[in-house]
Each structure stands twice: as structure tokens, then as C-alpha cells.
């Protein structure tokens, strides 16, 4: 039995959903909304001591941090999306870390200030927003170059690195982050968004979030 905790607006939660879908694993999704403080309840903190989403329970194991969860899922299911070969795995790890540490942090700044803060009635941090945009101008060209030379982010094979980046880029349209200057990223992204593991989550992330926000209004 697999239980996934989180909400669909979170790209870190969706990263795990993509992996579960790709591996054809059945799971129960326990809606856990940080905006309503559900991630700070004692019963949730027993699963995830950091109070972050996502978290997962699987066969008695309690896990948190999306990259750790996905690595565990791929490894225990003997999936090539997280290679056994040490050199190939290191390349996948490098691009996963680059995306999580640099790209996701920058996208998060922009997404929070352009979408989440206004939605919650919070003050927009203009300086943080500008830093996020400047970082993306620095980080996106590196991704563009890599994807112009390779079919997938870590080379010729689809991997967890692709799942990671795909989820991180989901908020781009809502956050008014343009990918127009990056044709290789756009082509790669469109190809993956048409696949079943993505479509099982939603046809379109932007529409999904807008509908969710309208339902709560």
C-alpha cells in the first residue's frame, strides 16, 4: 500500500505522481494542504518531521523529499529511469540536483510572488521576484544547450531527471515565465506532456490550478 500526501498545485508533489504513474504503481492520494495548515498536524508530522510536502508511506516506510521518494520508487522497482550503472546514475543525480537546487528555487520565487501570494492576499516581494527571474535567465540557457544536444536531460534515455524538470516547469504559464527563447526545452516538454504518465494527472496544469482556485473561491 502506497499513500502519497500533498496537493496538486505543488510541483514537488506532482514529480512523485509522474513517477508513480510511469511505474504503473497504484497509490492512495491523501490531500494535505499546507495553506490550511494540514501539514502541521501531529499525525502528519509523524510521517514527515519537516512538515513539508510531499510525503509518502510505503510498506511501513515513511519518506519525505520528492527526489528521495522517486529514487526509492525507481530503485525498488528496478526501473532504468534511475540507472544501476554508477556513471549513468551520477549524471542523472547531477541534473536532478541542478534542477532542484537552482531551477526549482528560481521558479518557486516567481510562482509564489505572481500566483500564490496574490491568491493568499499576501504582500508580493518584488526583490525576490526579480532575483528569481534573473536566475532563470541564467539557468534556462544551460538546460536549453543540454536538450539541444540530447534527447533527454541526462542523455539518450528518459530518467528521473526529466520527471524532475517537467514538474518544475509546470507553473510557467501561470507564473508568466516565457519559454519562447528556448525551442529545445519547449519541444522536449511538449513531447513529455503528451505521454500517459502526465495525462493521468491532468491534461493541462494551468487549467487544473485555475479550476481548483475557482472551486475554493
Secondary structure, 3 states (H helix, E strand, C coil): CEEEEECCCCHHHHHHHHHHHHCCCCCEEEECCHHHCHHHCHHHHCCCCCCCCCEEEECCEEEECHHHHHHHHHHHCCCCCCCCCHHHHHHHHHHHHHHHHHHHHHHHHHHHHHHHHHHHCCCCCHHHHHHHHHHHHHHHHHHHHHHHHCCECCECCCCHHHHHHHHHHHHHCCCCCCCCCCHHHHHHHHHHHCCHHHHCCCCCHHHHHHHHHHHHC
